[in-house]
């Protein structure tokens, strides 16, 4: 699950994150090497995501759903069952 920075900050405050820990995290996140690694992890995730079986899609991958225009049946679009 991807959270907004605001949600992460609110959660950190709820978890009583210390100012020192928060400052250390922010310093790490400002390093170009860390930013590059995070960017690559996100790219990898989004490249692989269409091939992952998802419970919400009856354990099918998003690509399988797109290829099978009759899913989930009754002439509806593949996304109709995602309500």
C-alpha positions in Angstrom: 0.0 0.0 0.0 1.3 3.4 -0.9 0.6 6.2 1.5 0.8 10.0 1.1 3.6 11.7 2.9 1.0 13.5 5.1 -0.5 10.1 6.1 2.9 8.8 6.9 3.8 11.8 9.1 0.5 11.6 10.9 1.1 7.9 11.6 4.6 8.6 12.8 3.3 11.2 15.2 0.7 8.7 16.4 3.5 6.2 17.0 5.4 8.8 19.1 8.3 9.0 16.7 11.1 11.0 18.3 12.4 14.2 16.7 15.8 12.6 16.5 14.4 9.6 14.5 12.4 11.9 12.2 15.4 14.0 11.6 17.6 11.0 10.8 15.0 9.6 8.4 14.7 13.0 6.6 18.5 13.2 6.3 18.7 9.7 4.8 15.9 10.5 2.3 17.8 13.6 1.1 20.7 11.5 -0.1 20.7 11.0 -3.9 21.6 7.4 -3.5 18.6 6.7 -1.3 16.3 8.6 -3.6 17.7 6.6 -6.6 17.1 3.3 -4.7 13.6 4.2 -3.7 12.8 5.3 -7.3 14.1 2.0 -8.6 12.1 0.0 -6.1 8.9 1.8 -7.2 9.7 1.3 -10.9 10.2 -2.5 -10.2 7.0 -2.7 -8.3 4.9 -1.0 -11.0 6.6 -3.1 -13.7 5.7 -6.3 -11.9 2.3 -5.4 -10.6 0.3 -6.4 -13.7 1.7 -10.0 -13.4 0.7 -10.4 -9.7 -2.3 -12.5 -8.8 -4.7 -10.4 -6.7 -7.4 -11.6 -4.4 -9.7 -8.8 -5.5 -9.5 -10.2 -9.0 -10.3 -13.8 -8.0 -6.6 -14.6 -7.9 -6.1 -13.5 -11.4 -3.6 -11.0 -12.6 -4.6 -7.6 -14.0 -3.3 -8.7 -17.4 -5.4 -11.8 -17.3 -8.5 -9.7 -16.6 -7.8 -7.3 -19.5 -7.2 -10.2 -21.9 -10.5 -11.9 -20.9 -13.2 -9.5 -21.9 -16.0 -11.7 -20.5 -14.8 -11.7 -16.9 -16.6 -11.6 -14.5 -19.4 -12.6 -16.9 -22.9 -11.3 -17.8 -21.4 -9.1 -20.6 -19.9 -6.6 -18.1 -16.6 -5.0 -18.4 -13.6 -6.6 -16.6 -13.7 -3.8 -14.0 -17.4 -4.2 -13.2 -16.7 -6.7 -10.5 -14.3 -4.4 -8.6 -17.0 -2.4 -6.8 
